Amino acid sequence: MNFDDPIDRRGTNSTKWDMMEPLYGVPADTGLSMWVADTDFQAPAPVLNKLREMTDHGVFGYTNLDATYKGAIQWWMQTRHNWTIEQDAIFTTTGLVNGVGLCLDTFTQPGDGVVLFTPVYHAFAKVIRASGREVVECQLTNTDGRYEMDFDAYDAMMTGSEKMVILCSPHNPGGRVWTREELQGVADFAKRHDLILLSDEIHHDLVYPGNTHFPMPNVDPSIIDRLLMLTAPSKTFNIAGLHTGQVIIPDPKLRARFAARMAALSVAPNSVGQAATAAAYSPEGAEWVDAQLAYLDANRQVFDAAIAKIPGLSSMKLESTYLAWVDFTDTGMERAEFTDRVEQTAQVAANHGTTFGTGGENFLRFNLGTQRARIEEACERLTAAFGDLQ
Ligand SMILES: Cc1ncc(COP(=O)(O)O)c(C=O)c1O
């Protein structure tokens, strides 16, 4: 549980580190990778022990893990989120981007509009477009460095062709933990416009002290007949490569439609991802998550303090996630210039804000899920790269 332990992921086929140079032009040997959302931490001991046990046994045949796996998910959601779920409500997908694609496929038709509150996690728009649906961007309002929703404006934009709204709760990027009132606003919006509400709550375990995450079914039980919930252990425990996520559907009618589509496409979970999930969602896993959160909290404070000292830069106050959303608007620089300074001068790879949709143009997203020494190094490099603004 020592998150400071140096870990070098270069040369391990890591997307984050080994794709940094081809994608961002940031040299692999000297660069700092702060883009794609996984962390540089080892998974917790119960997960590693379970995977060792499996490899020691050495047989990877068909398995029947469902009851253990689903029981662990039920336990986690109940104890960590006060959310009661039935085992039959749980479907397993190869991650949540896959889950979004399957939900679009089941509950919408080509040409339908799908509402996103932008800027938002870029893969939503990618999957919506790839499946022949239309992205309907409802832009978040940036009020003093904090995203808010403007339902009057969104109501005025609706044309009747929209069939689904995708909410990212907590929000990536921007790090908002939506309040109960804001979530009720989203539920009311979905009802007013007769939309299926897909609530992606993958970041729900990474909520900093002083904020409370509310699972959507607890906010408004009357939304359940149009609600699809997405959760996964991948961000919480850094096991995204195991490609295991959950679509949780409380309503039996929606569940039956989804089950039919899953059966037709023959989507079935793999034993390693299921076993890792069951091991992670445990008391020992919970202890590790609490320690990780404290570490990430300190990382965000170190990063925010450094960014706050660079004139023209501001980092949104993260209420959740390890993804810092930095606004470069007040530098007065063109996007190409501030991006070039970050990538070429500081040699730091961060996600480009443009990929998150309207409103993200002047931002870069920095992944803080790494050893503190790297955060400090990134702060020094960014301070120097914008040193002429002092
Ligand atoms: C909101 C959100 N949903 C889904 C994902 C990706 O999920 P998966 O790796 O399970 O496909 C991410 C990754 O950053 C995310 O931020």
The ligand as an SDF file (V2000), in Angstrom:
LIG
                    3D

 16 16  0  0  0  0  0  0  0  0999 V2000
  -16.9880    8.1760  -17.3360 C   0  0  0  0  0  0  0  0  0  0  0  0
  -16.2100    7.0280  -17.8800 C   0  0  0  0  0  0  0  0  0  0  0  0
  -16.8520    5.9630  -18.3670 N   0  0  0  0  0  0  0  0  0  0  0  0
  -16.1800    4.9070  -18.8720 C   0  0  0  0  0  0  0  0  0  0  0  0
  -14.8000    4.9030  -18.9010 C   0  0  0  0  0  0  0  0  0  0  0  0
  -14.0700    3.7370  -19.4970 C   0  0  0  0  0  0  0  0  0  0  0  0
  -14.5470    2.5870  -18.9980 O   0  0  0  0  0  0  0  0  0  0  0  0
  -14.0020    1.1750  -19.5110 P   0  0  0  0  0  0  0  0  0  0  0  0
  -12.5140    1.1940  -19.4470 O   0  0  0  0  0  0  0  0  0  0  0  0
  -14.6310    0.2460  -18.5350 O   0  0  0  0  0  0  0  0  0  0  0  0
  -14.5170    0.9790  -20.8950 O   0  0  0  0  0  0  0  0  0  0  0  0
  -14.0860    6.0040  -18.4210 C   0  0  0  0  0  0  0  0  0  0  0  0
  -12.6200    6.0220  -18.4890 C   0  0  0  0  0  0  0  0  0  0  0  0
  -11.9870    7.0040  -18.2480 O   0  0  0  0  0  0  0  0  0  0  0  0
  -14.8120    7.0880  -17.8910 C   0  0  0  0  0  0  0  0  0  0  0  0
  -14.1870    8.1580  -17.3960 O   0  0  0  0  0  0  0  0  0  0  0  0
  1  2  1  0
  2  3  1  0
  2 15  2  0
  3  4  2  0
  4  5  1  0
  5  6  1  0
  5 12  2  0
  6  7  1  0
  7  8  1  0
  8  9  2  0
  8 10  1  0
  8 11  1  0
 12 13  1  0
 12 15  1  0
 13 14  2  0
 15 16  1  0
M  END
$$$$
